[in-house]
Amino acid sequence: MEYQEWLTAVPENLKRDPLWQFNIYPKTLFLYDLLWDDCAQLMKDVRGRAIAEQVIRSGGSICANIEEGFGRGFGAEFAYFLRVALGSARETRGWYYRLRCLQRARCFSPNCCNIAWDCLTKSSVLS
């Protein structure tokens, strides 16, 4: 799924939330949906199950920490939660790097993985 296609399925009430204007936030939600799809594939292989659990936790933590920090207002607390989100994004990127072993073994399709990897490595969340 491409980002523009995904955007059309997002409920309008979510798009009206002030948090939606925080540029990276919609991309983290998109990333989570990609991770969710990838984890469904990973759960089919015994070696992928442990990675899937880590990926879904760290990927979910990215948007969750942005949401919590935004909800607490701007300032030191917001900055703290953004740092935590950044750490989770880097952790997720690391898990995706380690997934290359399952890709080589043909136990995991690289299609969604490559989209998610691009989102993690080219996104301003890691800059």
N, CA, C and O atoms as a GROMACS GRO file, in nm:
protein
  508
    1MET      N    1   0.084  -0.117   0.000
    1MET     CA    2   0.000   0.000   0.000
    1MET      C    3   0.089   0.124   0.000
    1MET      O    4   0.190   0.130   0.070
    2GLU      N    5   0.052   0.220  -0.078
    2GLU     CA    6   0.124   0.347  -0.084
    2GLU      C    7   0.062   0.446   0.015
    2GLU      O    8  -0.054   0.434   0.054
    3TYR      N    9   0.142   0.544   0.054
    3TYR     CA   10   0.099   0.642   0.153
    3TYR      C   11  -0.027   0.717   0.110
    3TYR      O   12  -0.119   0.734   0.190
    4GLN      N   13  -0.032   0.761  -0.014
    4GLN     CA   14  -0.149   0.838  -0.061
    4GLN      C   15  -0.275   0.753  -0.058
    4GLN      O   16  -0.382   0.803  -0.023
    5GLU      N   17  -0.263   0.628  -0.093
    5GLU     CA   18  -0.378   0.536  -0.087
    5GLU      C   19  -0.422   0.517   0.058
    5GLU      O   20  -0.542   0.518   0.088
    6TRP      N   21  -0.326   0.501   0.147
    6TRP     CA   22  -0.356   0.484   0.289
    6TRP      C   23  -0.430   0.606   0.344
    6TRP      O   24  -0.524   0.592   0.422
    7LEU      N   25  -0.387   0.725   0.304
    7LEU     CA   26  -0.450   0.848   0.352
    7LEU      C   27  -0.599   0.853   0.325
    7LEU      O   28  -0.675   0.906   0.405
    8THR      N   29  -0.642   0.797   0.213
    8THR     CA   30  -0.784   0.801   0.179
    8THR      C   31  -0.869   0.718   0.275
    8THR      O   32  -0.990   0.741   0.286
    9ALA      N   33  -0.808   0.623   0.343
    9ALA     CA   34  -0.882   0.536   0.436
    9ALA      C   35  -0.882   0.588   0.580
    9ALA      O   36  -0.950   0.533   0.665
   10VAL      N   37  -0.806   0.694   0.607
   10VAL     CA   38  -0.798   0.748   0.742
   10VAL      C   39  -0.927   0.826   0.771
   10VAL      O   40  -0.968   0.909   0.691
   11PRO      N   41  -0.990   0.800   0.886
   11PRO     CA   42  -1.113   0.871   0.920
   11PRO      C   43  -1.091   1.023   0.928
   11PRO      O   44  -0.987   1.070   0.975
   12GLU      N   45  -1.188   1.096   0.882
   12GLU     CA   46  -1.177   1.243   0.880
   12GLU      C   47  -1.160   1.302   1.019
   12GLU      O   48  -1.089   1.401   1.035
   13ASN      N   49  -1.225   1.244   1.120
   13ASN     CA   50  -1.212   1.300   1.254
   13ASN      C   51  -1.068   1.291   1.305
   13ASN      O   52  -1.025   1.375   1.384
   14LEU      N   53  -0.994   1.190   1.262
   14LEU     CA   54  -0.853   1.180   1.298
   14LEU      C   55  -0.772   1.287   1.226
   14LEU      O   56  -0.680   1.346   1.283
   15LYS      N   57  -0.806   1.312   1.101
   15LYS     CA   58  -0.734   1.414   1.023
   15LYS      C   59  -0.762   1.555   1.076
   15LYS      O   60  -0.682   1.646   1.053
   16ARG      N   61  -0.872   1.574   1.146
   16ARG     CA   62  -0.905   1.707   1.202
   16ARG      C   63  -0.838   1.732   1.337
   16ARG      O   64  -0.835   1.845   1.386
   17ASP      N   65  -0.784   1.627   1.397
   17ASP     CA   66  -0.716   1.641   1.526
   17ASP      C   67  -0.592   1.728   1.506
   17ASP      O   68  -0.520   1.709   1.408
   18PRO      N   69  -0.565   1.822   1.597
   18PRO     CA   70  -0.446   1.907   1.584
   18PRO      C   71  -0.316   1.827   1.573
   18PRO      O   72  -0.219   1.872   1.512
   19LEU      N   73  -0.312   1.710   1.632
   19LEU     CA   74  -0.192   1.626   1.624
   19LEU      C   75  -0.161   1.588   1.480
   19LEU      O   76  -0.044   1.568   1.446
   20TRP      N   77  -0.263   1.576   1.397
   20TRP     CA   78  -0.244   1.538   1.257
   20TRP      C   79  -0.154   1.638   1.184
   20TRP      O   80  -0.086   1.603   1.088
   21GLN      N   81  -0.155   1.763   1.230
   21GLN     CA   82  -0.074   1.868   1.166
   21GLN      C   83   0.074   1.854   1.198
   21GLN      O   84   0.159   1.914   1.132
   22PHE      N   85   0.105   1.775   1.300
   22PHE     CA   86   0.245   1.747   1.332
   22PHE      C   87   0.294   1.652   1.224
   22PHE      O   88   0.260   1.534   1.224
   23ASN      N   89   0.372   1.702   1.132
   23ASN     CA   90   0.402   1.640   1.004
   23ASN      C   91   0.440   1.491   1.010
   23ASN      O   92   0.398   1.414   0.923
   24ILE      N   93   0.514   1.450   1.107
   24ILE     CA   94   0.562   1.312   1.112
   24ILE      C   95   0.455   1.217   1.165
   24ILE      O   96   0.462   1.097   1.139
   25TYR      N   97   0.358   1.267   1.239
   25TYR     CA   98   0.261   1.180   1.303
   25TYR      C   99   0.184   1.090   1.205
   25TYR      O  100   0.177   0.969   1.227
   26PRO      N  101   0.125   1.145   1.097
   26PRO     CA  102   0.055   1.055   1.004
   26PRO      C  103   0.147   0.948   0.946
   26PRO      O  104   0.104   0.835   0.921
   27LYS      N  105   0.271   0.982   0.925
   27LYS     CA  106   0.366   0.884   0.870
   27LYS      C  107   0.394   0.772   0.969
   27LYS      O  108   0.418   0.658   0.929
   28THR      N  109   0.392   0.802   1.098
   28THR     CA  110   0.413   0.697   1.198
   28THR      C  111   0.293   0.603   1.204
   28THR      O  112   0.310   0.483   1.226
   29LEU      N  113   0.173   0.656   1.184
   29LEU     CA  114   0.055   0.569   1.179
   29LEU      C  115   0.058   0.480   1.055
   29LEU      O  116   0.024   0.362   1.062
   30PHE      N  117   0.100   0.536   0.943
   30PHE     CA  118   0.115   0.459   0.820
   30PHE      C  119   0.218   0.348   0.840
   30PHE      O  120   0.196   0.233   0.802
   31LEU      N  121   0.329   0.384   0.900
   31LEU     CA  122   0.433   0.286   0.928
   31LEU      C  123   0.378   0.173   1.013
   31LEU      O  124   0.406   0.056   0.986
   32TYR      N  125   0.300   0.205   1.115
   32TYR     CA  126   0.246   0.101   1.202
   32TYR      C  127   0.158   0.004   1.123
   32TYR      O  128   0.164  -0.117   1.144
   33ASP      N  129   0.077   0.057   1.032
   33ASP     CA  130  -0.006  -0.031   0.950
   33ASP      C  131   0.081  -0.123   0.864
   33ASP      O  132   0.049  -0.240   0.847
   34LEU      N  133   0.190  -0.071   0.811
   34LEU     CA  134   0.283  -0.156   0.734
   34LEU      C  135   0.344  -0.263   0.823
   34LEU      O  136   0.356  -0.379   0.784
   35LEU      N  137   0.384  -0.223   0.943
   35LEU     CA  138   0.443  -0.318   1.036
   35LEU      C  139   0.344  -0.428   1.071
   35LEU      O  140   0.380  -0.546   1.079
   36TRP      N  141   0.220  -0.390   1.090
   36TRP     CA  142   0.116  -0.486   1.125
   36TRP      C  143   0.106  -0.593   1.016
   36TRP      O  144   0.101  -0.713   1.046
   37ASP      N  145   0.103  -0.549   0.891
   37ASP     CA  146   0.096  -0.644   0.779
   37ASP      C  147   0.219  -0.733   0.774
   37ASP      O  148   0.209  -0.854   0.752
   38ASP      N  149   0.335  -0.674   0.794
   38ASP     CA  150   0.458  -0.752   0.793
   38ASP      C  151   0.461  -0.855   0.905
   38ASP      O  152   0.506  -0.968   0.886
   39CYS      N  153   0.412  -0.815   1.022
   39CYS     CA  154   0.415  -0.907   1.136
   39CYS      C  155   0.324  -1.028   1.113
   39CYS      O  156   0.352  -1.137   1.162
   40ALA      N  157   0.217  -1.009   1.039
   40ALA     CA  158   0.131  -1.123   1.005
   40ALA      C  159   0.211  -1.226   0.926
   40ALA      O  160   0.196  -1.347   0.947
   41GLN      N  161   0.296  -1.180   0.837
   41GLN     CA  162   0.383  -1.272   0.762
   41GLN      C  163   0.488  -1.335   0.852
   41GLN      O  164   0.516  -1.454   0.843
   42LEU      N  165   0.546  -1.254   0.938
   42LEU     CA  166   0.653  -1.303   1.026
   42LEU      C  167   0.604  -1.412   1.120
   42LEU      O  168   0.680  -1.503   1.154
   43MET      N  169   0.479  -1.402   1.164
   43MET     CA  170   0.427  -1.499   1.260
   43MET      C  171   0.416  -1.639   1.201
   43MET      O  172   0.398  -1.736   1.275
   44LYS      N  173   0.427  -1.653   1.070
   44LYS     CA  174   0.418  -1.784   1.005
   44LYS      C  175   0.547  -1.864   1.020
   44LYS      O  176   0.547  -1.986   0.999
   45ASP      N  177   0.654  -1.798   1.055
   45ASP     CA  178   0.783  -1.865   1.070
   45ASP      C  179   0.826  -1.857   1.216
   45ASP      O  180   0.822  -1.750   1.276
   46VAL      N  181   0.867  -1.970   1.272
   46VAL     CA  182   0.903  -1.972   1.413
   46VAL      C  183   1.013  -1.870   1.445
   46VAL      O  184   1.014  -1.811   1.553
   47ARG      N  185   1.104  -1.849   1.351
   47ARG     CA  186   1.214  -1.754   1.374
   47ARG      C  187   1.164  -1.610   1.369
   47ARG      O  188   1.225  -1.521   1.429
   48GLY      N  189   1.056  -1.588   1.298
   48GLY     CA  190   1.004  -1.453   1.284
   48GLY      C  191   0.914  -1.408   1.398
   48GLY      O  192   0.890  -1.288   1.414
   49ARG      N  193   0.865  -1.502   1.477
   49ARG     CA  194   0.770  -1.466   1.583
   49ARG      C  195   0.828  -1.371   1.686
   49ARG      O  196   0.765  -1.272   1.723
   50ALA      N  197   0.948  -1.400   1.732
   50ALA     CA  198   1.010  -1.313   1.834
   50ALA      C  199   1.036  -1.175   1.777
   50ALA      O  200   1.017  -1.074   1.845
   51ILE      N  201   1.080  -1.171   1.652
   51ILE     CA  202   1.105  -1.041   1.588
   51ILE      C  203   0.974  -0.966   1.570
   51ILE      O  204   0.968  -0.845   1.592
   52ALA      N  205   0.868  -1.037   1.530
   52ALA     CA  206   0.738  -0.972   1.509
   52ALA      C  207   0.690  -0.905   1.638
   52ALA      O  208   0.639  -0.793   1.634
   53GLU      N  209   0.707  -0.972   1.751
   53GLU     CA  210   0.665  -0.914   1.878
   53GLU      C  211   0.743  -0.786   1.909
   53GLU      O  212   0.686  -0.688   1.956
   54GLN      N  213   0.872  -0.788   1.882
   54GLN     CA  214   0.955  -0.669   1.906
   54GLN      C  215   0.918  -0.555   1.811
   54GLN      O  216   0.909  -0.440   1.852
   55VAL      N  217   0.897  -0.590   1.684
   55VAL     CA  218   0.867  -0.489   1.582
   55VAL      C  219   0.734  -0.420   1.613
   55VAL      O  220   0.724  -0.298   1.604
   56ILE      N  221   0.633  -0.497   1.650
   56ILE     CA  222   0.503  -0.437   1.675
   56ILE      C  223   0.506  -0.350   1.800
   56ILE      O  224   0.438  -0.247   1.806
   57ARG      N  225   0.584  -0.390   1.900
   57ARG     CA  226   0.597  -0.307   2.021
   57ARG      C  227   0.674  -0.178   1.993
   57ARG      O  228   0.628  -0.069   2.028
   58SER      N  229   0.788  -0.191   1.930
   58SER     CA  230   0.869  -0.070   1.906
   58SER      C  231   0.802   0.021   1.804
   58SER      O  232   0.807   0.144   1.818
   59GLY      N  233   0.740  -0.037   1.701
   59GLY     CA  234   0.671   0.045   1.602
   59GLY      C  235   0.551   0.117   1.660
   59GLY      O  236   0.526   0.233   1.629
   60GLY      N  237   0.476   0.047   1.745
   60GLY     CA  238   0.362   0.111   1.811
   60GLY      C  239   0.405   0.219   1.908
   60GLY      O  240   0.333   0.316   1.930
   61SER      N  241   0.521   0.202   1.965
   61SER     CA  242   0.573   0.299   2.061
   61SER      C  243   0.606   0.433   1.995
   61SER      O  244   0.602   0.537   2.060
   62ILE      N  245   0.639   0.431   1.866
   62ILE     CA  246   0.673   0.556   1.798
   62ILE      C  247   0.553   0.650   1.802
   62ILE      O  248   0.563   0.761   1.854
   63CYS      N  249   0.440   0.605   1.747
   63CYS     CA  250   0.323   0.695   1.743
   63CYS      C  251   0.265   0.715   1.882
   63CYS      O  252   0.216   0.824   1.912
   64ALA      N  253   0.269   0.614   1.968
   64ALA     CA  254   0.214   0.629   2.103
   64ALA      C  255   0.287   0.737   2.182
   64ALA      O  256   0.223   0.814   2.255
   65ASN      N  257   0.418   0.743   2.170
   65ASN     CA  258   0.492   0.845   2.244
   65ASN      C  259   0.471   0.985   2.187
   65ASN      O  260   0.471   1.083   2.261
   66ILE      N  261   0.454   0.994   2.056
   66ILE     CA  262   0.421   1.124   1.997
   66ILE      C  263   0.284   1.169   2.048
   66ILE      O  264   0.266   1.286   2.084
   67GLU      N  265   0.188   1.077   2.052
   67GLU     CA  266   0.054   1.109   2.102
   67GLU      C  267   0.057   1.154   2.247
   67GLU      O  268  -0.004   1.254   2.284
   68GLU      N  269   0.129   1.079   2.330
   68GLU     CA  270   0.134   1.115   2.471
   68GLU      C  271   0.204   1.248   2.493
   68GLU      O  272   0.156   1.332   2.570
   69GLY      N  273   0.315   1.268   2.426
   69GLY     CA  274   0.387   1.394   2.442
   69GLY      C  275   0.305   1.512   2.395
   69GLY      O  276   0.303   1.616   2.461
   70PHE      N  277   0.237   1.498   2.283
   70PHE     CA  278   0.153   1.606   2.230
   70PHE      C  279   0.039   1.636   2.327
   70PHE      O  280   0.002   1.752   2.347
   71GLY      N  281  -0.015   1.531   2.388
   71GLY     CA  282  -0.124   1.548   2.484
   71GLY      C  283  -0.081   1.620   2.611
   71GLY      O  284  -0.166   1.675   2.682
   72ARG      N  285   0.045   1.620   2.642
   72ARG     CA  286   0.095   1.686   2.763
   72ARG      C  287   0.133   1.831   2.738
   72ARG      O  288   0.174   1.902   2.831
   73GLY      N  289   0.120   1.876   2.614
   73GLY     CA  290   0.154   2.014   2.583
   73GLY      C  291   0.298   2.025   2.538
   73GLY      O  292   0.371   1.926   2.533
   74PHE      N  293   0.337   2.145   2.506
   74PHE     CA  294   0.472   2.166   2.455
   74PHE      C  295   0.566   2.201   2.568
   74PHE      O  296   0.522   2.248   2.673
   75GLY      N  297   0.693   2.179   2.548
   75GLY     CA  298   0.792   2.206   2.650
   75GLY      C  299   0.876   2.083   2.676
   75GLY      O  300   0.894   1.999   2.588
   76ALA      N  301   0.928   2.074   2.797
   76ALA     CA  302   1.023   1.968   2.831
   76ALA      C  303   0.963   1.829   2.820
   76ALA      O  304   1.028   1.737   2.772
   77GLU      N  305   0.838   1.814   2.864
   77GLU     CA  306   0.776   1.681   2.856
   77GLU      C  307   0.756   1.637   2.712
   77GLU      O  308   0.780   1.522   2.677
   78PHE      N  309   0.710   1.729   2.628
   78PHE     CA  310   0.691   1.698   2.486
   78PHE      C  311   0.823   1.655   2.424
   78PHE      O  312   0.829   1.556   2.350
   79ALA      N  313   0.929   1.729   2.453
   79ALA     CA  314   1.061   1.696   2.399
   79ALA      C  315   1.107   1.559   2.448
   79ALA      O  316   1.167   1.483   2.372
   80TYR      N  317   1.078   1.527   2.573
   80TYR     CA  318   1.115   1.396   2.626
   80TYR      C  319   1.047   1.284   2.547
   80TYR      O  320   1.112   1.188   2.507
   81PHE      N  321   0.916   1.297   2.525
   81PHE     CA  322   0.843   1.192   2.455
   81PHE      C  323   0.886   1.182   2.308
   81PHE      O  324   0.883   1.073   2.251
   82LEU      N  325   0.925   1.292   2.249
   82LEU     CA  326   0.978   1.286   2.113
   82LEU      C  327   1.110   1.209   2.109
   82LEU      O  328   1.137   1.135   2.015
   83ARG      N  329   1.193   1.227   2.212
   83ARG     CA  330   1.319   1.152   2.220
   83ARG      C  331   1.291   1.002   2.236
   83ARG      O  332   1.360   0.920   2.176
   84VAL      N  333   1.191   0.968   2.315
   84VAL     CA  334   1.154   0.828   2.332
   84VAL      C  335   1.103   0.771   2.199
   84VAL      O  336   1.137   0.659   2.162
   85ALA      N  337   1.021   0.849   2.127
   85ALA     CA  338   0.971   0.806   1.996
   85ALA      C  339   1.086   0.784   1.899
   85ALA      O  340   1.086   0.688   1.822
   86LEU      N  341   1.184   0.872   1.903
   86LEU     CA  342   1.301   0.858   1.817
   86LEU      C  343   1.377   0.729   1.850
   86LEU      O  344   1.421   0.657   1.760
   87GLY      N  345   1.391   0.701   1.979
   87GLY     CA  346   1.457   0.577   2.019
   87GLY      C  347   1.381   0.455   1.968
   87GLY      O  348   1.441   0.358   1.923
   88SER      N  349   1.249   0.460   1.976
   88SER     CA  350   1.168   0.349   1.926
   88SER      C  351   1.179   0.335   1.775
   88SER      O  352   1.180   0.224   1.723
   89ALA      N  353   1.187   0.446   1.705
   89ALA     CA  354   1.203   0.442   1.559
   89ALA      C  355   1.337   0.377   1.523
   89ALA      O  356   1.345   0.296   1.430
   90ARG      N  357   1.440   0.412   1.596
   90ARG     CA  358   1.571   0.351   1.569
   90ARG      C  359   1.571   0.202   1.603
   90ARG      O  360   1.633   0.122   1.533
   91GLU      N  361   1.502   0.166   1.711
   91GLU     CA  362   1.492   0.024   1.745
   91GLU      C  363   1.419  -0.051   1.635
   91GLU      O  364   1.462  -0.160   1.595
   92THR      N  365   1.309   0.004   1.585
   92THR     CA  366   1.232  -0.060   1.479
   92THR      C  367   1.317  -0.075   1.354
   92THR      O  368   1.315  -0.179   1.288
   93ARG      N  369   1.391   0.029   1.322
   93ARG     CA  370   1.480   0.022   1.206
   93ARG      C  371   1.581  -0.092   1.223
   93ARG      O  372   1.609  -0.165   1.128
   94GLY      N  373   1.635  -0.106   1.343
   94GLY     CA  374   1.730  -0.213   1.370
   94GLY      C  375   1.669  -0.351   1.353
   94GLY      O  376   1.732  -0.441   1.299
   95TRP      N  377   1.545  -0.368   1.400
   95TRP     CA  378   1.478  -0.496   1.382
   95TRP      C  379   1.456  -0.525   1.235
   95TRP      O  380   1.469  -0.639   1.191
   96TYR      N  381   1.422  -0.422   1.157
   96TYR     CA  382   1.404  -0.443   1.014
   96TYR      C  383   1.536  -0.480   0.946
   96TYR      O  384   1.537  -0.559   0.852
   97TYR      N  385   1.644  -0.425   0.994
   97TYR     CA  386   1.774  -0.464   0.939
   97TYR      C  387   1.799  -0.612   0.964
   97TYR      O  388   1.847  -0.685   0.877
   98ARG      N  389   1.766  -0.656   1.085
   98ARG     CA  390   1.788  -0.796   1.120
   98ARG      C  391   1.695  -0.891   1.044
   98ARG      O  392   1.723  -1.010   1.033
   99LEU      N  393   1.585  -0.839   0.993
   99LEU     CA  394   1.492  -0.922   0.916
   99LEU      C  395   1.552  -0.971   0.784
   99LEU      O  396   1.497  -1.062   0.722
  100ARG      N  397   1.661  -0.912   0.742
  100ARG     CA  398   1.719  -0.953   0.614
  100ARG      C  399   1.753  -1.101   0.613
  100ARG      O  400   1.756  -1.164   0.507
  101CYS      N  401   1.778  -1.158   0.731
  101CYS     CA  402   1.807  -1.302   0.738
  101CYS      C  403   1.686  -1.384   0.693
  101CYS      O  404   1.701  -1.482   0.620
  102LEU      N  405   1.567  -1.344   0.735
  102LEU     CA  406   1.446  -1.415   0.692
  102LEU      C  407   1.416  -1.387   0.545
  102LEU      O  408   1.359  -1.472   0.477
  103GLN      N  409   1.453  -1.270   0.498
  103GLN     CA  410   1.433  -1.241   0.356
  103GLN      C  411   1.521  -1.333   0.271
  103GLN      O  412   1.476  -1.387   0.170
  104ARG      N  413   1.645  -1.350   0.312
  104ARG     CA  414   1.736  -1.436   0.238
  104ARG      C  415   1.688  -1.580   0.237
  104ARG      O  416   1.707  -1.652   0.139
  105ALA      N  417   1.625  -1.622   0.347
  105ALA     CA  418   1.574  -1.759   0.357
  105ALA      C  419   1.439  -1.773   0.287
  105ALA      O  420   1.379  -1.881   0.289
  106ARG      N  421   1.393  -1.667   0.227
  106ARG     CA  422   1.265  -1.664   0.155
  106ARG      C  423   1.147  -1.698   0.245
  106ARG      O  424   1.048  -1.755   0.200
  107CYS      N  425   1.159  -1.662   0.373
  107CYS     CA  426   1.051  -1.684   0.468
  107CYS      C  427   0.969  -1.558   0.488
  107CYS      O  428   0.869  -1.557   0.560
  108PHE      N  429   1.012  -1.452   0.424
  108PHE     CA  430   0.949  -1.323   0.448
  108PHE      C  431   0.957  -1.243   0.319
  108PHE      O  432   1.065  -1.225   0.264
  109SER      N  433   0.844  -1.195   0.272
  109SER     CA  434   0.839  -1.117   0.149
  109SER      C  435   0.894  -0.976   0.175
  109SER      O  436   0.853  -0.911   0.271
  110PRO      N  437   0.985  -0.931   0.091
  110PRO     CA  438   1.045  -0.798   0.116
  110PRO      C  439   0.958  -0.681   0.073
  110PRO      O  440   0.998  -0.567   0.096
  111ASN      N  441   0.843  -0.703   0.013
  111ASN     CA  442   0.766  -0.591  -0.041
  111ASN      C  443   0.728  -0.488   0.064
  111ASN      O  444   0.769  -0.372   0.054
  112CYS      N  445   0.651  -0.528   0.163
  112CYS     CA  446   0.612  -0.432   0.267
  112CYS      C  447   0.733  -0.391   0.350
  112CYS      O  448   0.743  -0.277   0.394
  113CYS      N  449   0.823  -0.484   0.372
  113CYS     CA  450   0.942  -0.455   0.450
  113CYS      C  451   1.020  -0.341   0.387
  113CYS      O  452   1.067  -0.252   0.458
  114ASN      N  453   1.035  -0.342   0.256
  114ASN     CA  454   1.110  -0.236   0.190
  114ASN      C  455   1.041  -0.101   0.204
  114ASN      O  456   1.107   0.001   0.221
  115ILE      N  457   0.909  -0.100   0.195
  115ILE     CA  458   0.835   0.025   0.214
  115ILE      C  459   0.855   0.077   0.356
  115ILE      O  460   0.882   0.195   0.378
  116ALA      N  461   0.843  -0.014   0.454
  116ALA     CA  462   0.862   0.027   0.593
  116ALA      C  463   1.005   0.074   0.617
  116ALA      O  464   1.027   0.173   0.687
  117TRP      N  465   1.102   0.002   0.559
  117TRP     CA  466   1.242   0.042   0.574
  117TRP      C  467   1.264   0.183   0.519
  117TRP      O  468   1.330   0.265   0.582
  118ASP      N  469   1.207   0.211   0.400
  118ASP     CA  470   1.218   0.343   0.342
  118ASP      C  471   1.156   0.449   0.432
  118ASP      O  472   1.212   0.558   0.449
  119CYS      N  473   1.042   0.416   0.489
  119CYS     CA  474   0.975   0.510   0.579
  119CYS      C  475   1.063   0.541   0.700
  119CYS      O  476   1.069   0.655   0.745
  120LEU      N  477   1.130   0.439   0.752
  120LEU     CA  478   1.214   0.459   0.870
  120LEU      C  479   1.345   0.530   0.836
  120LEU      O  480   1.391   0.614   0.914
  121THR      N  481   1.404   0.500   0.724
  121THR     CA  482   1.536   0.554   0.695
  121THR      C  483   1.532   0.688   0.624
  121THR      O  484   1.627   0.767   0.635
  122LYS      N  485   1.426   0.716   0.550
  122LYS     CA  486   1.418   0.842   0.475
  122LYS      C  487   1.329   0.945   0.543
  122LYS      O  488   1.318   1.059   0.496
  123SER      N  489   1.267   0.907   0.651
  123SER     CA  490   1.174   0.994   0.720
  123SER      C  491   1.250   1.093   0.808
  123SER      O  492   1.358   1.065   0.859
  124SER      N  493   1.190   1.209   0.824
  124SER     CA  494   1.252   1.311   0.908
  124SER      C  495   1.250   1.272   1.056
  124SER      O  496   1.314   1.339   1.137
  125VAL      N  497   1.177   1.166   1.092
  125VAL     CA  498   1.176   1.125   1.232
  125VAL      C  499   1.313   1.079   1.278
  125VAL      O  500   1.343   1.084   1.397
  126LEU      N  501   1.397   1.033   1.186
  126LEU     CA  502   1.531   0.988   1.223
  126LEU      C  503   1.640   1.089   1.192
  126LEU      O  504   1.758   1.061   1.212
  127SER      N  505   1.600   1.204   1.146
  127SER     CA  506   1.699   1.307   1.110
  127SER      C  507   1.741   1.386   1.230
  127SER      O  508   1.823   1.477   1.219
   0.00000   0.00000   0.00000
